[in-house]
Amino acid sequence: MSVNTFIPFSEQDKLRASEVDLVLFLQCRGEQLKRAGRDYKLIYTDGSGTHDSITVSGSRWFDHKNQRGGGPIKFLREHYGLSYQEAMLELLGGNFTPEYKCENKKISDEKIKKEFVLPEANSDMRRVFAYLTKHRHIAPDVISFFAHEHKIFEDKEHHNAVFVGTDENGKPCQAHKRSTLTFGDSFRQTVEGSDTRYSFSHFGGSDELFVFEAPIDMLSFITLYKNNWQEHNYIAMNGVYESAVLKALETHKNISEIYLCTDNDVGGIDAVYRLRDVLNENGYTKIGRAAPKNKDWNEDLKALYGITPVPAVPHIRRETYLSLADNLQYKSVPLNRLVQTISAAEDYLSAAEISLSASADLISKVENIAAAEMFETLKNGLKTKYRSYADKGKINSKISEFNKLKNSVNYMLRKNAFSESEIKDISKVLFDCADCALRCHTEQLLAEENREELSEEISPEIKM
């Protein structure tokens, strides 16, 4: 049976597919999974590097970097670029037995939520204090302030630094542990039972809120900009969770300006645009960006002490897309052979140019604006609307999306005459077609760069 053939899956089939144990499924596929408490982290690589932002538990997954998740079907569609039919067939059989047995792999599906309990505190916090001041260079008086607030302490068992999040009444509801070791892999874990609507923070009463990814980023920023710092508001998300930020805004109605202070790397840059969209949807419009010069605020702080900082990491995918969009040029396109012209384009960049030019031609007739001028407006629209945090998936799924949009244009152009609303609809699909073509071209360029880098890495040394 062809995978593209429609298959009327029964409700029982859909239920079975939705309940597949993703941990076991991914292990059977040879994916790299790392235990993180009772969950697992999926270690994966894309065009921007290696990541561990996806946690998997039973049949559910969640991408903390992009703040989305779901079940097995959605996972296969988003991360493997499969169609709905392909994902269902893979989950219901494919190369696996219906029971999804994997030798020597027994994963508990226990879903009992533990009550939140703070780790037992050590009698002093000498190790934590030394780690934060000597290794992280955070101001001692800043650490002491939060220690007196019972928001930083040292746990008794492993001497980890514990950062506590409290509710509106000062009751601890969340805690994040971080090892104080200065070598090897750094241990980080959110205490079980934590309410992620609360996190490590300080509210001083001003109308500004500074948002950070982690407690150490927040403490580093305060150390760098100590002037009247207690009057302002700060919150660390322990990643890029927006739930704690939204809860803080709900509780502190006086806050009207928000500064996103996430890391200066791919995840941090994506978080800025995603959080900005989330905040806009919730009615907040005064949103600024405060970016560290280096990878994060602690690296900026270290640089002041003569330590070579970890540099900022450019968002290659975003920069590539925006550069390509910025250099698009208007060209006149015959409407009666539009789809054939797009299909005959030498590459996806040319297809984007043709699609956007056609979109400008159509909408200019309705808006009574010169097509070349409308083209510039639409070009700026591409740059403004591009969301790198949502630009995921494999090249094949993007090409498939482009072909569907192109076919939609072909179908819509079959009429001889069009109403004003129909012209706008066609123009919109062509705009989407241009966006998708640009994303395809971007993906191809990134893949080519990765191939060249890999080729350089494995090339044998030539000795003369």
C-alpha positions in Angstrom: 0.0 0.0 0.0 1.3 3.5 -0.9 2.0 5.7 2.1 0.3 8.5 0.3 -2.9 6.4 0.0 -5.7 7.5 2.3 -6.1 5.0 5.2 -9.2 5.2 7.3 -7.6 4.5 10.6 -10.1 3.3 13.2 -10.5 5.1 16.6 -8.8 2.1 18.2 -5.8 2.6 15.8 -5.6 6.3 16.7 -5.7 5.5 20.4 -3.0 2.8 20.0 -0.8 5.2 18.1 -1.3 8.0 20.7 -0.3 5.7 23.6 2.9 4.4 22.1 5.8 4.7 24.7 7.9 7.3 23.0 11.0 6.6 25.2 10.9 2.9 24.2 10.1 3.8 20.6 13.0 6.2 20.2 15.4 3.8 22.0 14.5 1.1 19.5 15.2 3.6 16.7 18.7 4.2 18.1 18.1 7.7 19.2 20.3 9.0 22.1 18.3 9.5 25.3 19.7 10.7 28.6 18.0 10.1 32.0 16.9 13.4 33.7 15.2 12.5 36.9 12.1 10.4 36.0 12.1 11.8 32.4 14.5 11.5 29.5 16.3 14.1 27.4 16.5 13.5 23.7 20.0 14.5 22.4 19.6 15.6 18.8 21.6 17.6 16.2 20.3 20.1 13.6 21.8 22.9 11.5 22.6 25.0 14.6 24.3 22.3 16.7 23.6 19.6 19.3 20.6 20.2 21.7 18.9 18.5 24.7 15.9 20.7 25.0 13.3 18.0 24.4 12.2 15.9 27.4 10.3 12.6 26.9 8.1 10.8 29.4 6.0 7.8 28.5 3.9 8.8 25.4 4.5 12.6 25.9 7.2 15.0 24.8 7.9 18.6 25.3 10.4 21.0 23.6 11.4 23.5 26.2 13.3 25.7 23.8 10.3 26.1 21.5 7.6 25.6 24.2 5.5 23.0 22.4 4.9 19.3 22.7 2.4 16.6 22.3 2.2 12.9 21.6 3.9 10.3 19.3 2.1 11.3 16.1 3.0 15.0 16.4 6.6 14.1 17.3 7.1 12.0 14.2 5.5 14.6 12.0 7.5 17.5 13.4 10.9 15.9 14.0 11.0 13.3 11.2 9.0 15.2 8.6 6.5 12.3 8.2 3.0 12.8 6.9 0.1 11.8 9.1 -0.3 8.5 7.2 3.4 7.7 7.5 3.5 8.5 11.2 0.5 6.3 11.9 1.9 3.4 10.0 5.3 3.7 11.7 3.7 3.8 15.2 1.2 1.0 14.5 3.7 -1.4 13.0 6.3 -0.6 10.5 9.6 -2.1 11.6 8.3 -2.7 15.1 6.1 -5.4 16.6 2.6 -4.3 17.9 3.8 -4.6 21.5 6.9 -2.4 20.8 9.2 -4.8 22.6 12.8 -3.8 22.8 15.3 -6.2 24.4 16.4 -5.3 27.9 14.4 -2.0 27.9 11.8 -1.8 30.5 10.5 1.7 31.2 8.1 2.5 34.0 5.0 4.5 33.0 4.5 5.8 36.5 2.7 9.1 36.5 2.3 9.8 40.2 3.1 13.5 40.8 5.2 14.0 43.9 4.4 16.6 46.6 6.9 19.5 46.4 9.4 19.4 49.3 12.5 21.6 49.5 15.8 19.7 49.8 17.2 19.6 53.3 19.5 22.6 53.8 23.1 22.3 54.9 24.1 24.0 58.2 26.1 26.6 56.1 26.4 27.6 52.5 30.2 28.0 52.2 30.5 25.9 49.1 27.7 27.6 47.3 29.0 31.0 48.4 32.5 30.2 47.2 31.2 28.8 43.9 29.1 31.9 43.2 31.7 34.5 44.2 35.0 32.9 43.1 33.9 30.9 40.0 30.9 33.0 38.9 32.2 36.4 40.2 28.7 37.4 41.6 28.8 40.1 44.2 28.8 38.8 47.7 26.2 41.3 48.9 23.8 40.2 46.2 24.2 36.5 47.2 23.7 37.5 50.9 20.5 39.3 50.0 18.9 36.3 48.4 20.3 34.0 51.1 18.6 36.1 53.8 15.4 35.9 51.8 15.7 32.1 51.9 15.8 32.0 48.1 19.4 30.6 47.9 20.8 27.8 50.0 23.1 24.8 50.0 21.5 21.4 50.1 22.8 19.0 52.7 23.1 15.8 50.7 25.1 16.9 47.7 26.0 20.6 48.5 24.2 21.8 45.4 23.1 25.4 45.1 19.4 25.6 45.4 17.4 28.5 43.9 13.9 28.8 45.3 10.8 30.2 43.6 8.1 31.5 45.9 4.4 32.4 45.4 2.7 35.8 46.1 2.7 35.0 49.9 6.4 34.0 50.0 5.7 30.3 50.2 8.3 28.1 48.4 6.6 26.4 45.4 9.5 25.7 43.1 13.3 24.9 43.4 16.1 24.4 41.0 19.3 22.6 41.9 22.7 23.2 40.3 26.0 21.6 41.2 28.9 23.7 42.6 31.5 21.6 40.8 33.8 23.6 38.5 34.8 20.7 36.3 32.9 18.0 34.3 29.3 18.1 33.3 27.2 20.5 35.4 24.3 18.9 37.2 21.0 20.9 36.9 17.6 19.7 38.0 14.2 21.1 38.9 13.0 19.6 42.2 10.1 17.1 41.7 6.7 18.5 42.4 7.7 22.1 41.5 5.1 24.5 40.3 6.6 26.0 37.1 4.3 29.0 37.4 6.8 30.3 40.0 10.6 30.6 39.8 13.6 32.3 41.3 12.8 36.1 41.3 12.8 39.4 43.0 10.1 42.1 42.9 11.0 45.6 44.0 8.0 47.6 42.9 9.1 49.3 39.7 7.1 49.1 36.4 10.0 47.2 34.7 10.5 43.4 34.6 13.9 41.8 33.5 13.5 38.2 32.3 16.4 35.7 32.3 16.9 32.1 31.4 18.6 31.0 34.6 19.3 32.2 38.2 23.0 32.7 37.6 22.2 34.9 34.6 19.9 37.0 36.7 22.5 37.3 39.6 25.2 38.2 37.1 23.1 41.0 35.5 22.3 42.4 39.0 26.0 42.4 39.8 26.8 44.2 36.5 24.0 46.8 37.1 23.8 47.2 40.8 22.6 50.8 41.0 19.2 50.7 42.9 18.7 47.1 41.8 16.4 46.2 44.6 13.8 48.6 43.3 13.4 46.7 40.1 11.8 43.3 39.2 13.7 40.2 38.0 12.7 36.7 37.2 14.7 33.6 36.0 12.7 31.1 33.9 15.0 28.0 34.4 15.0 27.6 30.6 12.5 29.4 28.4 9.3 28.7 30.2 6.8 31.6 29.9 4.4 30.3 32.5 6.4 31.9 35.4 6.6 35.2 33.5 2.9 35.3 32.8 2.1 34.4 36.5 4.4 37.2 37.7 2.7 39.8 35.4 -0.7 38.6 36.5 0.3 39.1 40.2 2.2 42.4 39.7 -0.2 44.6 37.8 2.1 47.6 38.0 4.6 46.1 35.6 4.2 47.6 32.1 7.7 47.3 30.5 9.4 43.9 30.0 13.0 43.4 29.0 13.9 40.0 27.6 17.5 39.2 28.8 17.9 35.7 27.4 21.3 34.4 26.1 23.0 35.6 23.0 22.8 32.3 21.2 20.4 30.4 19.0 18.1 29.3 21.9 18.1 32.7 23.5 17.4 34.6 20.3 14.6 32.2 19.4 13.2 32.7 22.9 13.1 36.5 22.5 10.8 36.3 19.5 8.7 33.5 20.9 8.2 35.2 24.3 7.5 38.5 22.5 4.7 36.8 20.6 3.3 35.2 23.7 3.4 38.5 25.6 1.8 40.3 22.7 -1.0 37.8 22.7 -1.5 38.5 26.4 -1.8 42.3 25.9 1.8 43.4 26.7 3.3 45.6 24.0 6.2 47.4 25.7 8.8 44.7 25.2 12.5 45.3 24.9 15.6 43.2 24.4 18.7 43.4 26.6 21.3 41.2 25.1 24.7 40.3 26.7 27.8 41.0 24.6 29.0 37.4 25.0 27.0 34.2 25.2 25.3 35.1 28.5 25.5 37.6 31.3 27.9 35.6 33.4 30.3 35.5 30.5 30.1 39.3 30.4 30.8 39.4 34.1 33.8 37.0 33.8 35.2 39.2 31.0 35.5 42.1 33.6 37.9 39.8 35.6 40.1 39.1 32.6 38.7 35.7 31.9 38.2 34.9 28.2 34.4 34.7 27.8 32.4 32.2 25.7 31.5 34.3 22.7 28.0 35.0 21.4 26.6 32.3 19.0 25.1 33.8 15.9 21.7 32.5 14.7 22.8 31.4 11.3 19.4 30.2 10.1 17.7 33.4 11.1 20.5 35.6 9.7 20.5 33.6 6.4 16.8 33.9 5.9 16.7 37.6 6.6 19.7 38.3 4.3 18.0 36.3 1.5 14.8 38.2 2.0 16.5 41.5 2.1 18.1 40.9 -1.3 15.0 39.8 -3.3 14.4 41.8 -6.4 11.1 42.6 -8.1 10.6 41.1 -11.6 7.5 41.2 -13.8 5.8 37.8 -14.0 3.1 36.7 -16.6 0.1 35.8 -14.6 -1.2 33.3 -17.2 1.9 31.2 -16.8 2.7 31.9 -13.2 2.8 28.4 -11.8 4.9 27.1 -14.7 7.3 30.0 -14.2 7.6 29.2 -10.5 8.2 25.5 -11.3 10.8 26.4 -13.9 12.8 28.6 -11.4 16.5 27.6 -11.2 16.3 27.4 -7.4 14.1 28.1 -4.4 15.5 31.6 -4.1 14.3 32.4 -7.6 10.9 30.8 -6.9 10.6 33.1 -3.8 11.4 36.1 -6.0 8.8 35.1 -8.6 6.1 34.3 -6.0 6.6 37.6 -4.1 6.6 39.6 -7.4 3.4 38.0 -8.4 1.9 38.7 -5.0 2.9 42.3 -5.4 1.4 42.5 -8.9 -2.0 41.2 -7.7 -2.3 43.2 -4.5 -1.1 46.4 -6.2 -4.2 46.3 -8.5 -6.5 46.3 -5.5 -4.5 48.8 -3.4 -3.7 51.1 -6.4 0.0 51.1 -5.5 2.9 50.6 -7.9 3.9 46.9 -8.0 7.5 47.6 -7.3 6.6 49.6 -4.2 4.2 46.9 -3.0 7.0 44.4 -3.5 9.2 46.3 -1.0 6.4 46.3 1.5 5.8 42.6 1.1 9.6 42.0 1.4 9.6 43.8 4.7 6.6 41.7 5.7 8.6 38.5 5.1 11.4 39.8 7.4 9.0 41.0 10.1 6.8 37.8 10.2 9.7 35.3 10.0 9.8 33.2 13.2 13.0 31.2 13.4 11.7 29.4 16.5 8.9 27.9 14.4 11.1 27.2 11.4 11.6 23.5 12.2 11.3 20.3 10.3 13.3 18.6 7.7 14.0 19.9 4.2 11.6 17.3 2.7 8.6 18.5 4.7 9.4 22.1 3.7 9.6 21.2 0.0 6.3 19.3 0.4 4.7 22.4 2.0 6.0 24.6 -0.9 4.5 22.2 -3.5 1.1 22.3 -1.8 1.1 26.1 -1.8 2.1 26.1 -5.4 -0.7 23.7 -6.3 -3.2 25.9 -4.3 -2.1 28.9 -6.5 -2.7 26.8 -9.6 -6.1 25.8 -8.4 -7.1 29.4 -7.5 -6.0 30.8 -10.9 -8.3 28.6 -12.9 -11.0 31.3 -13.1 -10.9 34.0 -15.7 -12.1 36.8 -13.4 -11.6 37.4 -9.7 -13.3 39.5 -7.1 -11.3 41.8 -4.9 -11.3 39.3 -2.0 -10.2 36.5 -4.2 -7.3 38.5 -5.5 -6.2 39.2 -1.9 -6.5 35.5 -1.1 -4.3 34.5 -4.1 -1.8 37.2 -3.1 -1.7 35.8 0.4 -1.0 32.3 -0.8 1.8 33.6 -3.0 3.3 35.5 -0.1 3.3 32.2 1.9 4.8 30.5 -1.1 7.6 33.0 -1.2 8.2 32.5 2.5 8.3 28.7 2.2 10.6 28.9 -0.8 13.0 31.1 1.2 12.9 28.6 4.1 13.7 25.8 1.6 16.6 27.7 0.2 17.9 28.6 3.7 17.8 24.9 4.7 19.7 23.9 1.5 22.4 26.5 2.2 22.8 25.4 5.8 23.0 21.7 4.7 25.7 22.6 2.2 27.7 24.5 4.8 27.5 21.5 7.2 28.7 19.2 4.4 31.7 21.4 3.7 32.6 21.7 7.4 32.3 17.9 7.8 34.4 17.4 4.7 37.1 19.7 6.1 37.0 17.8 9.5 37.5 14.3 7.9 39.9 15.3 5.1 43.2 13.4 5.6 46.3 15.5 6.3 48.4 15.8 3.2 52.2 15.8 3.9 54.6 17.1 1.3 
